[in-house]
Amino acid sequence: MKYKNVVLIPARGGSKSIKLKNIKELAGQPLIYWTIDAAVNCERVDKVFVSTDSETIKEICENYSKNNCEKLKVIDRSAECSTDEASTESVMLDFSKKVDYENLILMQCTSPLVTTKDIDGCLDVFKNYDSVMSSVIQKRFFWIKNEDGSIKELNYDVNKRPRRQEWDGLYAENGAIFIISRNKFLKSNCRLAGRIGTYVMPADTYYEIDEELDWDIIEMLINRRKKLGDIND
């Protein structure tokens, strides 16, 4: 069967920073469920796939029983794509050998603040580009080190420091969503290729879960969203 839009959620079992991070409970449910919630509730997504090498993660995902759970399927990841050195692109290639689709929506479960609205927004942008990434706007000044150990500004002129309110800032990847067509991906072997567009997400989605401190910050942000009623069902 060929699908138009599919979501791929990579979920390796060998997390080094936080053991079995992808299924550790975050704000009342396994971390990966937050991304699954957003994906299965998007009407324009035909199927949601979790790719994993872990039987434990597989069992947790197969027990997902919330609304639209029938759209979720767990597929086994090959051993070659399950090493510490394996790239996400290698997982996408492995997936593309198993599933026939038109457009691939890559989502990371380490970005649990993503919503169904964000997926729809990325798909809207994708109509006009070859690939799309989600981003946040950052108004930070970056510097790089010279060979002599001194530093120099990277993204502004130190003699003409812009005022924040007069500066558009820069787009920073937040790692939540990437979209690319099957044809474009298989030609480039890269999640982003051709004319690249971006969908801007709220500033708090800049946080990704890599370390324990990130976990505490994101749990606080989710609980705040719950109080405001701005959260996936």
Secondary structure, DSSP 8 states (H G I E B T S, - for coil): -EEEEEEEEE--S--SSSTTGGGSEETTEEHHHHHHHHHHT-TT--EEEEEES-HHHHHHHHT--STTGGGEEEEE--GGGSSTT--HHHHHHHHHTT-EEEEEEEE-TT-TT--HHHHHHHHHHHTTSSEEEEEEEE----EEE-TTS-EEESSS-GGG---GGG---EEEEEEEEEEEEHHHHHHH-SSS-SSEEEEE--GGGG---SSHHHHHHHHHHHHHHHHHT-S--
